């Protein structure tokens, strides 16, 4: 029952965030947002969200092979991916990923590194695109607050540059000799970034990782756009991606409880910061998160229920062997 209770708590947190924003916006403004309601776009939200799962499965299965591990079966990876998007894990989907990979391969450190690598890969695809968009808006003098654009324009190249520099094998080797829990944690993080170096160096070998992640973001952003069009909003593609990426300052798989409350707040105000009216922006985010968050809970709980005994069975077989 613990995952069910956690999912209910997450839903409550998300609802409180939505109600708090609605109160600031005003009941009349929220009501007027439904005057431009276009239900036909809901099909785009639903269809695009369905496509996010196979896309992420492709990326996940590719990254799981890092460190020489054998490819995982598609049914198993599918269960892990679906369960990881559920709003019931305090440690987020990545916490479930780490436990699953550790149970499957009996390698705690490798599991941690691969999960970190998966998170780094997500941002290695989305962040540079958002960075370029922000630079273009700055050059154009777009009517978007600078405090939203400058962090993307400057922080992404500086952050990735430093991360790739720090994750060079010789620097990780020096760090590993120092010991200590903090050094061990930093070493795992840098090893995870180091996996990105490998993915960049051999793009054909790891094509599944790049293709799957790119398709995942494309599908989820399409679902987000469907939510906007449902309530009459039609910002430019650049503004859509900028608002989306800002809303996922930490991706939903990395956030506790599927990003409940945090994502609703950030996405709504990110749309407001790029010039969209607050009331329909809130309604659009609710429409998007209804599929991305609420309707994802039931299949995630089912997948998690099936996954736990399967992983325990594999552990017992290895122990017996």
C-alpha positions as CSV (number, residue, x, y, z in Angstrom):
1,X,0.0,0.0,0.0
2,X,3.0,2.3,0.4
3,X,3.2,3.3,-3.3
4,X,-0.5,3.9,-3.4
5,X,-0.4,6.2,-0.4
6,X,2.6,8.0,-1.8
7,X,0.8,8.5,-5.1
8,X,-2.2,9.9,-3.3
9,X,0.1,12.3,-1.3
10,X,1.8,13.4,-4.5
11,X,-1.6,14.1,-6.1
12,X,-2.6,16.1,-3.1
13,X,0.6,18.2,-3.3
14,X,0.0,18.9,-7.0
15,X,-3.6,19.9,-6.3
16,X,-2.5,22.3,-3.6
17,X,0.0,23.9,-5.9
18,X,-2.6,24.3,-8.6
19,X,-5.2,25.8,-6.2
20,X,-2.6,28.2,-4.8
21,X,-1.8,29.5,-8.3
22,X,-5.5,29.7,-9.1
23,X,-6.1,31.7,-6.0
24,X,-3.4,34.2,-7.0
25,X,-4.8,34.3,-10.5
26,X,-8.4,34.7,-9.5
27,X,-11.5,32.6,-10.0
28,X,-12.9,34.8,-12.7
29,X,-9.6,34.7,-14.8
30,X,-9.4,30.9,-14.4
31,X,-13.1,30.6,-15.5
32,X,-12.5,32.8,-18.6
33,X,-9.6,30.5,-19.6
34,X,-12.2,27.8,-20.5
35,X,-13.8,30.1,-23.0
36,X,-11.1,29.1,-25.5
37,X,-11.3,25.4,-24.6
38,X,-10.5,23.3,-27.7
39,X,-11.0,19.6,-26.7
40,X,-9.6,18.3,-30.0
41,X,-6.1,19.0,-28.9
42,X,-6.4,16.5,-26.0
43,X,-5.8,13.7,-28.5
44,X,-2.3,15.2,-29.2
45,X,-1.6,15.2,-25.4
46,X,-2.7,11.6,-25.0
47,X,-1.0,10.3,-28.2
48,X,2.3,12.1,-27.5
49,X,2.5,10.9,-23.9
50,X,2.0,7.3,-25.1
51,X,5.0,7.7,-27.4
52,X,7.2,8.9,-24.6
53,X,7.4,5.4,-23.1
54,X,8.8,3.4,-26.0
55,X,11.2,6.3,-26.7
56,X,12.5,6.2,-23.2
57,X,12.7,2.4,-23.2
58,X,15.1,2.7,-26.2
59,X,17.4,5.2,-24.4
60,X,17.2,3.3,-21.1
61,X,18.1,0.0,-22.7
62,X,21.1,1.5,-24.4
63,X,22.5,3.2,-21.3
64,X,22.0,0.1,-19.2
65,X,24.6,-1.7,-21.4
66,X,27.3,0.6,-20.2
67,X,30.2,-1.1,-18.4
68,X,29.8,-4.2,-20.5
69,X,26.4,-5.4,-19.2
70,X,24.3,-7.6,-21.4
71,X,21.2,-6.0,-22.9
72,X,18.1,-6.2,-20.8
73,X,14.9,-7.7,-22.2
74,X,12.3,-5.3,-23.6
75,X,9.5,-6.4,-21.2
76,X,11.8,-5.9,-18.2
77,X,13.0,-2.4,-19.3
78,X,9.4,-1.4,-20.1
79,X,8.3,-2.2,-16.6
80,X,11.2,-0.3,-15.1
81,X,10.6,2.7,-17.3
82,X,6.8,2.8,-16.7
83,X,7.3,2.4,-12.9
84,X,9.9,5.1,-12.8
85,X,7.5,7.7,-14.2
86,X,5.1,7.0,-11.3
87,X,4.4,9.7,-8.7
88,X,5.1,7.5,-5.7
89,X,8.8,7.2,-5.3
90,X,10.4,9.6,-2.7
91,X,13.7,9.1,-4.4
92,X,12.2,9.8,-7.8
93,X,12.3,7.4,-10.8
94,X,16.0,7.4,-10.7
95,X,15.9,5.9,-7.2
96,X,13.9,3.0,-8.6
97,X,16.2,2.7,-11.5
98,X,19.2,2.4,-9.2
99,X,17.6,-0.3,-7.2
100,X,16.5,-2.2,-10.3
101,X,19.9,-2.1,-12.0
102,X,21.7,-3.0,-8.8
103,X,19.4,-6.0,-8.3
104,X,19.9,-7.1,-11.9
105,X,23.6,-6.8,-12.2
106,X,24.8,-7.0,-8.5
107,X,26.9,-3.9,-9.0
108,X,25.9,-0.9,-6.8
109,X,28.5,1.5,-8.1
110,X,27.8,0.7,-11.8
111,X,24.1,1.1,-11.1
112,X,24.6,4.6,-9.6
113,X,26.9,5.7,-12.4
114,X,24.5,4.5,-15.1
115,X,21.5,6.3,-13.5
116,X,23.5,9.5,-13.2
117,X,24.5,9.0,-16.9
118,X,20.9,8.7,-17.8
119,X,20.1,12.0,-16.2
120,X,23.1,13.7,-17.8
121,X,22.0,12.4,-21.2
122,X,18.5,13.8,-20.7
123,X,20.0,17.3,-20.3
124,X,22.7,16.8,-22.9
125,X,19.9,16.7,-25.5
126,X,17.5,19.3,-24.0
127,X,19.8,21.9,-22.5
128,X,21.8,22.9,-25.6
129,X,18.7,23.4,-27.6
130,X,17.3,25.7,-24.9
131,X,20.6,27.5,-24.7
132,X,20.6,28.3,-28.4
133,X,16.9,29.4,-28.2
134,X,17.8,31.7,-25.3
135,X,20.7,33.2,-27.2
136,X,18.5,33.9,-30.2
137,X,15.9,35.6,-28.0
138,X,18.6,37.8,-26.4
139,X,20.0,38.8,-29.8
140,X,16.4,39.6,-31.1
141,X,15.7,41.6,-27.9
142,X,12.6,39.5,-27.3
143,X,10.1,40.7,-24.6
144,X,11.2,38.0,-22.2
145,X,12.8,38.7,-18.8
146,X,16.6,38.4,-18.9
147,X,16.7,36.4,-15.6
148,X,15.0,33.6,-17.6
149,X,17.3,33.8,-20.6
150,X,20.8,34.5,-19.3
151,X,21.1,31.4,-17.1
152,X,20.3,29.2,-20.1
153,X,22.6,31.2,-22.4
154,X,25.6,31.2,-20.1
155,X,25.0,28.4,-17.6
156,X,24.7,25.6,-20.1
157,X,28.0,26.0,-22.0
158,X,29.9,26.7,-18.8
159,X,28.3,23.8,-16.9
160,X,28.9,21.3,-19.6
161,X,32.4,22.5,-20.3
162,X,33.4,22.2,-16.7
163,X,31.7,18.8,-16.3
164,X,33.5,17.4,-19.3
165,X,36.8,18.8,-18.2
166,X,36.4,17.5,-14.6
167,X,35.3,14.0,-15.8
168,X,38.5,13.4,-17.8
169,X,39.8,9.9,-16.7
170,X,43.0,11.2,-15.2
171,X,41.1,13.6,-12.9
172,X,38.7,11.0,-11.8
173,X,41.6,8.7,-11.1
174,X,43.2,11.4,-8.8
175,X,39.9,11.9,-7.1
176,X,39.4,8.2,-6.4
177,X,42.6,8.1,-4.4
178,X,41.5,10.6,-1.9
179,X,38.7,8.4,-0.4
180,X,35.8,9.5,1.9
181,X,32.1,9.4,1.3
182,X,31.9,12.8,-0.3
183,X,34.7,11.9,-2.6
184,X,33.0,8.7,-3.5
185,X,29.8,10.6,-4.3
186,X,31.7,13.1,-6.5
187,X,33.5,10.3,-8.2
188,X,30.2,8.6,-9.1
189,X,28.9,11.9,-10.5
190,X,32.0,12.5,-12.6
191,X,31.9,8.9,-13.8
192,X,28.3,9.4,-14.9
193,X,29.4,12.5,-16.8
194,X,32.3,10.5,-18.2
195,X,29.8,8.1,-19.7
196,X,28.5,11.1,-21.7
197,X,32.0,11.5,-23.1
198,X,31.8,7.9,-24.3
199,X,28.4,8.4,-25.8
200,X,29.7,11.4,-27.7
201,X,32.9,9.7,-28.8
202,X,31.0,6.7,-30.2
203,X,27.6,8.0,-31.4
204,X,26.9,5.0,-33.7
205,X,27.5,2.4,-30.9
206,X,25.2,4.3,-28.6
207,X,22.7,5.5,-31.2
208,X,19.8,4.1,-29.2
209,X,20.6,6.4,-26.2
210,X,20.7,9.6,-28.4
211,X,17.7,8.6,-30.6
212,X,15.5,7.5,-27.7
213,X,16.2,10.6,-25.6
214,X,15.6,12.9,-28.5
215,X,12.3,11.2,-29.4
216,X,11.3,11.2,-25.7
217,X,11.8,15.0,-25.4
218,X,10.1,15.6,-28.8
219,X,7.0,13.6,-27.7
220,X,6.7,15.1,-24.3
221,X,7.1,18.7,-25.6
222,X,4.4,17.9,-28.2
223,X,2.1,16.8,-25.4
224,X,2.9,20.1,-23.6
225,X,2.1,22.0,-26.8
226,X,-1.2,20.1,-27.0
227,X,-2.0,21.4,-23.5
228,X,-1.3,24.9,-24.6
229,X,-3.5,24.7,-27.7
230,X,-6.3,23.1,-25.7
231,X,-6.7,26.5,-24.0
232,X,-6.1,28.7,-26.9
233,X,-2.4,29.5,-26.4
234,X,-0.1,29.4,-29.4
235,X,3.4,30.6,-28.5
236,X,6.3,30.2,-30.9
237,X,8.2,26.9,-30.8
238,X,11.1,28.6,-29.1
239,X,8.9,29.9,-26.3
240,X,7.3,26.5,-25.9
241,X,10.7,24.8,-25.5
242,X,12.0,27.5,-23.2
243,X,9.0,27.3,-20.9
244,X,9.0,23.5,-20.9
245,X,12.7,23.3,-20.1
246,X,12.4,25.9,-17.3
247,X,9.5,24.0,-15.9
248,X,11.7,20.9,-15.8
249,X,14.6,22.5,-14.1
250,X,15.0,19.0,-12.7
251,X,13.4,16.4,-14.9
252,X,10.3,14.6,-13.7
253,X,12.2,11.3,-13.4
254,X,14.7,12.8,-11.1
255,X,12.3,14.7,-8.8
256,X,10.6,13.1,-5.7
257,X,7.0,12.0,-6.3
258,X,7.1,12.8,-10.0
259,X,7.8,16.5,-9.4
260,X,4.4,17.0,-7.7
261,X,3.8,20.7,-7.0
262,X,7.2,21.8,-8.2
263,X,6.5,21.1,-11.9
264,X,3.0,22.7,-11.8
265,X,4.4,25.9,-10.3
266,X,7.5,26.2,-12.5
267,X,5.8,25.4,-15.8
268,X,2.9,27.8,-15.2
269,X,5.1,30.7,-14.3
270,X,7.6,29.9,-17.0
271,X,4.8,30.3,-19.5
272,X,3.9,33.6,-17.8
273,X,7.5,34.7,-18.0
274,X,7.6,34.2,-21.7
275,X,4.5,36.3,-22.1
276,X,1.5,34.0,-21.8
277,X,-1.5,35.0,-19.6
278,X,-1.4,33.2,-16.2
279,X,-4.9,31.7,-16.1
280,X,-4.8,29.8,-19.4
281,X,-1.2,28.9,-18.7
282,X,-2.3,27.2,-15.5
283,X,-5.2,25.4,-17.2
284,X,-2.8,24.2,-20.0
285,X,-0.3,22.9,-17.5
286,X,-3.1,21.0,-15.6
287,X,-4.3,19.5,-18.9
288,X,-0.7,18.4,-19.7
289,X,0.0,17.0,-16.3
290,X,-3.3,15.2,-16.2
291,X,-1.8,12.8,-18.7
292,X,1.9,13.2,-17.7
293,X,1.3,12.8,-14.0
294,X,-2.2,11.6,-12.9
295,X,-2.9,9.1,-15.7
296,X,0.7,7.8,-15.5
297,X,0.1,6.7,-11.9
298,X,-2.1,3.6,-12.5
299,X,0.2,1.9,-15.1
300,X,3.2,2.9,-13.0
301,X,1.8,1.3,-9.9
302,X,0.9,-1.9,-11.8
303,X,4.4,-2.1,-13.3
304,X,6.0,-1.5,-9.9
305,X,3.8,-4.3,-8.4
306,X,5.1,-6.7,-11.1
307,X,8.7,-5.5,-11.0
308,X,9.4,-6.0,-7.2
309,X,8.8,-9.8,-7.1
310,X,10.7,-10.2,-10.4
311,X,13.8,-8.4,-9.1
312,X,13.6,-10.3,-5.8
313,X,13.4,-13.6,-7.7
314,X,16.5,-12.7,-9.7
315,X,18.3,-11.9,-6.5
316,X,17.4,-15.2,-5.0
317,X,18.6,-17.1,-8.1
318,X,21.9,-15.4,-8.0
319,X,22.3,-16.1,-4.3
320,X,21.5,-19.7,-4.8
321,X,23.9,-19.9,-7.8
